[in-house]
Amino acid sequence: MLYRIFRPIARFIVWVLNGHLHVHHKDRIPDGTYIMVAPHRTWWEPILFALAASPDEFMFMAKQELFKNPILRWILNNAHAFPVNREHPGPSVIKIPVKGLKSEGLSLIMFPSGTRHSASLKSGSLVIARMSGRPLLPVVYQGPITFKGVLLRKGLEVNFGDPIYIDRKTKLTPEIEAKYNQELEDAWQKLDNELDPSFHYEAK
């Protein structure tokens, strides 16, 4: 319930600060729940992606340290976020999103590279997609990566790609994981080219 209250507040804040959130190819979003996957370029991407795919509701992974503050913990819990220990993730990092995707009507936003400064893909999104039977949905953000750029009202661009399906019977060997990771990389490149072929991201 509170998620639906937070969403228009977030939309209003984005509009006041920038006013230029442009969503491309929303028609590519599949029916039902899915795992939205993106290269991580800035900390406000999850907010923009969730707004762009509205009215769908999303779960988020958040580092467990953020849940130590009781006020922030209350906000995160009501925003469908769940804690993750980055050093020792444990089985909950898979079980919680699979349950949400299958029985709670929640989609998931993930950044397979793990951080804004990593180019290597993690296998978590592939495992969750296979176990849940839900597709991966590639998406990219192009726009300012500093808060100053947002305030200068540079355009915020979100582009959705075509879903990628992983059969539940697929065994995720290193070779199969590499194949799907390359498919994601190619999808992100295609989406970036659709928006601006000259776009180049550099981690700050």
Buried (B, 14 or more C-beta within 10 A) or exposed (E): EEBEEBBEEBBEEBEEBBEBBEBBBEEBBBEEBBBBBBBBBBEBBBBBBBBBBBEBBBBBBBEEEBBEEEEBBEBBBEBBBBBBEEEEEEEEBBEBBBBBBBEEEBBBBBBBBBEBEBEEBBBBBBBBBBBBBBBBBBBBBBBBBEEEBBEEEBBBBBBBBBBBEBEEEEEBEEEBBEEBBEEBBEBBBBBBEBBEEEEEBEEE
